[in-house]
Amino acid sequence: MRTALLQMKSSDQPEENLRTALGMIDAAVDGGAHYVLTPEVTNCISGSRTHQKSVLQRQADDTSLPALCDAAQQHGIWLTIGSLAVKTGDPDGRFANRQFLISPQGEITATYDKIHMFDVDVSAEERYRESDGYRPGQRAVMADAGFAHIGMTICYDLRFPYLYRTLAQAGAQILVVPSAFSTVTGAVHWHALLQARAIETGCFVLAPAQTGHHAASRGPRRKTYGHSLVVAPWGEVLLDAGVDPGVSFVDLDMKSVEEARRRVPSLTHDREFDEP
């Protein structure tokens, strides 16, 4: 399966980001891709909750989503929208960080709301409280894309291996991890964590990423790590997109999943044990 990962440098302007994403999807299709993935918060990266409230919409009213669905239908591709930030009915006004799997018919076949919130102090300069602005999801999601079963996750989920093991044991063959990773943690943890999730599960791990300094009309500017990555079920890094925005391609041989799990069938070796 010819697959393309879009490495974006989204701003805090959804319309601008949509134009960029649609152009990159066109380039991915020109390169022969039948499955295309965008990164986390494709539509808006902003540190200003006030600005987000002014530009974000509910899913039913969001303008990016139908345009991306139309692109999938026009090109006849499977499309993972890494996530869109959308308004919810949450009483305190928090958003959802929501991923979408779109079919070649342009239909939404599955959605996933990011479960684990990035509430951390990665350095003296970088402090994040994602749960202040986003409502955590409650449900793990695996979707059938015809060519593979896809486990849907987002960014900080990567640090919780039980989620990935659960998805793999439920039948996932591909695990997607669209991200907007911190440069501080990315430099030391990104590659290792993605390779670990692939090795532990015998899955392909596809991680399209945001990259660089993100333009902001209000609030602080974010900087993200880039290095969109594809890791094979045996742990080899098949693709590292570096730090520049762009479209990167990889060919997935789904037989590799069965082969890796045959060689080390650890997904079937769970044992009960007494907790300490």
C-alpha positions as CSV (number, residue, x, y, z in Angstrom):
1,M,0.0,0.0,0.0
2,R,1.6,3.2,-1.2
3,T,1.3,5.6,1.8
4,A,2.0,9.3,2.2
5,L,2.7,11.2,5.5
6,L,2.1,15.0,5.4
7,Q,4.5,16.9,7.6
8,M,2.9,20.3,8.2
9,K,3.6,23.6,10.0
10,S,0.1,24.6,10.8
11,S,-0.7,28.1,12.0
12,D,-3.6,29.3,14.1
13,Q,-5.7,30.0,11.0
14,P,-7.9,27.0,9.9
15,E,-8.6,28.3,6.4
16,E,-4.9,28.7,5.7
17,N,-4.1,25.3,7.1
18,L,-6.9,23.7,5.0
19,R,-5.4,25.1,1.8
20,T,-2.0,23.7,2.7
21,A,-3.4,20.3,3.6
22,L,-5.4,20.1,0.3
23,G,-2.3,21.0,-1.7
24,M,-0.2,18.4,0.0
25,I,-2.9,15.7,-0.5
26,D,-2.8,16.5,-4.2
27,A,0.9,16.1,-4.2
28,A,0.6,12.8,-2.3
29,V,-1.8,11.4,-4.9
30,D,0.4,12.6,-7.7
31,G,3.1,10.5,-6.0
32,G,0.9,7.4,-6.2
33,A,-0.4,7.3,-2.6
34,H,-3.6,5.4,-1.8
35,Y,-3.5,6.1,1.9
36,V,-2.7,9.6,3.2
37,L,-2.2,10.8,6.8
38,T,-2.1,14.4,8.2
39,P,-0.7,15.3,11.6
40,E,-2.3,16.2,14.9
41,V,-4.3,19.5,15.0
42,T,-4.1,19.8,11.3
43,N,-6.6,22.7,11.4
44,C,-5.2,24.9,14.2
45,I,-2.2,25.2,16.5
46,S,-2.7,27.9,19.1
47,G,-1.8,28.6,22.7
48,S,-4.6,31.1,23.0
49,R,-7.9,29.6,24.2
50,T,-9.6,32.9,23.3
51,H,-8.4,32.6,19.7
52,Q,-9.4,29.0,19.5
53,K,-12.9,29.9,20.6
54,S,-13.2,32.4,17.9
55,V,-12.0,30.2,15.0
56,L,-12.9,26.7,15.9
57,Q,-16.3,25.1,15.2
58,R,-18.4,22.1,16.2
59,Q,-17.8,19.1,14.0
60,A,-21.2,19.6,12.2
61,D,-20.2,23.2,11.3
62,D,-16.5,22.7,10.7
63,T,-15.4,23.7,7.2
64,S,-12.2,21.7,7.1
65,L,-13.8,18.4,7.6
66,P,-16.1,18.3,4.5
67,A,-13.4,19.7,2.3
68,L,-11.0,17.0,3.4
69,C,-13.8,14.4,2.9
70,D,-14.3,15.7,-0.6
71,A,-10.6,15.4,-1.3
72,A,-10.6,11.8,-0.3
73,Q,-13.6,11.1,-2.5
74,Q,-12.2,13.0,-5.4
75,H,-8.9,11.1,-5.3
76,G,-10.4,7.7,-4.2
77,I,-8.0,7.5,-1.2
78,W,-8.2,6.5,2.4
79,L,-7.4,9.5,4.5
80,T,-6.5,9.7,8.2
81,I,-7.0,13.3,9.4
82,G,-4.6,13.2,12.3
83,S,-6.8,15.4,14.3
84,L,-9.0,18.5,14.1
85,A,-9.6,20.7,17.1
86,V,-13.4,21.0,17.4
87,K,-15.8,22.5,19.8
88,T,-17.9,20.2,22.0
89,G,-20.9,20.5,24.3
90,D,-18.6,20.3,27.3
91,P,-20.1,22.5,30.1
92,D,-16.7,24.3,30.6
93,G,-16.2,24.9,26.9
94,R,-13.4,22.5,26.3
95,F,-12.6,21.3,22.8
96,A,-12.1,17.8,21.4
97,N,-8.8,16.7,19.8
98,R,-10.5,14.4,17.3
99,Q,-9.1,12.1,14.6
100,F,-11.0,11.0,11.6
101,L,-10.7,8.0,9.2
102,I,-12.2,8.9,5.8
103,S,-13.0,6.3,3.1
104,P,-12.4,6.6,-0.7
105,Q,-16.1,7.4,-0.9
106,G,-15.5,10.5,1.3
107,E,-17.4,9.0,4.3
108,I,-16.3,9.3,7.9
109,T,-15.8,5.6,8.9
110,A,-14.4,6.2,12.4
111,T,-13.5,8.9,14.9
112,Y,-11.3,9.0,17.9
113,D,-10.9,11.6,20.7
114,K,-7.5,11.7,22.2
115,I,-7.5,10.0,25.6
116,H,-4.3,11.1,27.3
117,M,-3.8,14.8,28.0
118,F,-0.4,16.4,27.8
119,D,-0.3,18.0,31.2
120,V,3.5,18.3,31.8
121,D,6.4,20.7,32.6
122,V,9.0,19.6,30.0
123,S,11.3,22.5,30.8
124,A,11.4,25.8,32.6
125,E,10.2,27.4,29.4
126,E,7.7,24.8,28.3
127,R,4.6,24.1,30.4
128,Y,1.5,22.4,28.9
129,R,-1.9,21.8,30.4
130,E,-3.8,20.3,27.6
131,S,-6.7,19.3,29.8
132,D,-7.4,22.9,30.5
133,G,-8.6,23.3,26.9
134,Y,-9.4,19.8,25.7
135,R,-11.8,17.2,27.0
136,P,-10.2,13.7,27.1
137,G,-11.7,10.9,25.2
138,Q,-13.0,7.7,26.9
139,R,-12.9,5.0,24.2
140,A,-10.2,3.2,22.3
141,V,-11.0,2.9,18.6
142,M,-9.9,0.4,15.9
143,A,-11.2,0.9,12.4
144,D,-11.4,-1.4,9.3
145,A,-9.9,0.3,6.3
146,G,-10.2,-2.7,4.0
147,F,-6.5,-3.0,3.4
148,A,-5.7,-3.1,7.1
149,H,-7.2,-2.7,10.6
150,I,-6.1,0.6,12.0
151,G,-5.6,1.5,15.7
152,M,-6.3,5.2,16.2
153,T,-4.2,7.2,18.7
154,I,-2.8,10.7,19.0
155,C,0.6,12.1,20.2
156,Y,0.8,11.8,24.1
157,D,-1.1,8.5,23.9
158,L,2.3,7.2,22.7
159,R,3.6,7.0,26.3
160,F,0.9,4.5,27.4
161,P,1.8,1.1,25.9
162,Y,-1.2,-0.7,27.3
163,L,-3.4,1.2,24.8
164,Y,-1.3,0.0,21.9
165,R,-1.3,-3.6,23.2
166,T,-5.0,-3.5,23.6
167,L,-5.5,-2.3,20.0
168,A,-3.1,-4.9,18.6
169,Q,-4.7,-7.7,20.5
170,A,-8.1,-6.5,19.1
171,G,-6.7,-7.0,15.6
172,A,-4.9,-3.7,14.7
173,Q,-2.2,-4.1,12.1
174,I,-1.4,-0.4,11.7
175,L,-1.1,2.0,14.6
176,V,-1.3,5.7,13.8
177,V,0.3,8.3,16.0
178,P,-0.3,11.8,14.4
179,S,1.6,14.3,16.6
180,A,2.7,17.8,17.5
181,F,5.6,16.7,19.6
182,S,7.6,19.0,21.8
183,T,11.2,19.6,20.5
184,V,12.5,18.9,24.0
185,T,11.0,15.5,24.5
186,G,11.1,14.7,20.8
187,A,14.9,14.9,20.6
188,V,15.2,12.1,23.3
189,H,12.0,10.1,23.2
190,W,10.3,10.2,19.8
191,H,12.2,7.6,17.9
192,A,12.6,5.2,20.8
193,L,8.9,5.3,21.8
194,L,7.6,4.8,18.3
195,Q,10.0,1.9,17.7
196,A,9.0,0.3,21.0
197,R,5.3,0.5,20.2
198,A,6.0,-1.2,16.8
199,I,8.2,-4.0,18.3
200,E,5.8,-4.6,21.2
201,T,2.8,-5.1,19.0
202,G,4.2,-6.3,15.6
203,C,2.3,-3.4,13.9
204,F,3.3,-0.8,11.4
205,V,3.5,2.5,13.3
206,L,2.7,5.6,11.2
207,A,3.4,9.0,12.8
208,P,2.8,12.1,10.7
209,A,4.0,15.2,12.6
210,Q,3.8,18.9,12.9
211,T,7.2,20.7,12.5
212,G,9.0,24.0,13.1
213,H,7.9,27.4,14.4
214,H,4.1,27.8,14.1
215,A,2.8,31.3,13.2
216,A,0.3,32.7,15.8
217,S,-1.8,35.8,15.6
218,R,-2.5,35.6,19.3
219,G,-0.8,33.9,22.2
220,P,2.6,32.2,22.4
221,R,4.2,30.5,19.3
222,R,4.7,26.8,19.4
223,K,7.7,24.9,18.1
224,T,7.3,21.2,17.2
225,Y,9.8,18.4,16.5
226,G,8.9,17.1,13.1
227,H,10.5,13.8,12.0
228,S,7.4,12.2,10.8
229,L,8.2,8.5,11.2
230,V,7.2,5.1,9.8
231,V,8.3,2.0,11.8
232,A,8.0,-1.5,10.5
233,P,6.6,-4.3,12.7
234,W,10.1,-5.7,13.3
235,G,11.2,-2.2,14.5
236,E,13.1,-0.8,11.5
237,V,12.6,2.9,10.7
238,L,11.4,2.9,7.1
239,L,10.9,6.7,6.9
240,D,12.2,9.8,8.8
241,A,10.9,13.0,7.2
242,G,13.4,15.3,9.0
243,V,12.3,18.8,9.9
244,D,11.1,20.4,6.7
245,P,7.4,20.5,5.8
246,G,6.5,18.2,3.0
247,V,5.1,14.9,1.7
248,S,6.9,11.7,2.3
249,F,6.2,8.3,0.8
250,V,6.5,4.7,2.0
251,D,5.2,1.3,0.7
252,L,3.7,-0.9,3.3
253,D,3.9,-4.7,2.9
254,M,1.2,-5.9,5.2
255,K,2.7,-9.4,5.2
256,S,5.3,-8.0,7.5
257,V,2.8,-7.9,10.3
258,E,2.1,-11.6,10.2
259,E,5.8,-12.4,9.8
260,A,6.9,-10.3,12.8
261,R,4.2,-11.8,15.0
262,R,5.0,-15.3,13.9
263,R,8.7,-14.8,14.9
264,V,7.9,-13.3,18.3
265,P,4.2,-14.1,19.2
266,S,4.3,-12.0,22.4
267,L,0.7,-10.8,21.9
268,T,-0.4,-14.3,22.8
269,H,1.9,-14.8,25.8
270,D,0.1,-12.7,28.5
271,R,0.1,-14.2,32.0
272,E,-1.7,-13.1,35.1
273,F,0.5,-12.1,38.0
274,D,0.1,-10.7,41.5
275,E,0.5,-6.9,41.8
276,P,3.2,-5.6,44.1
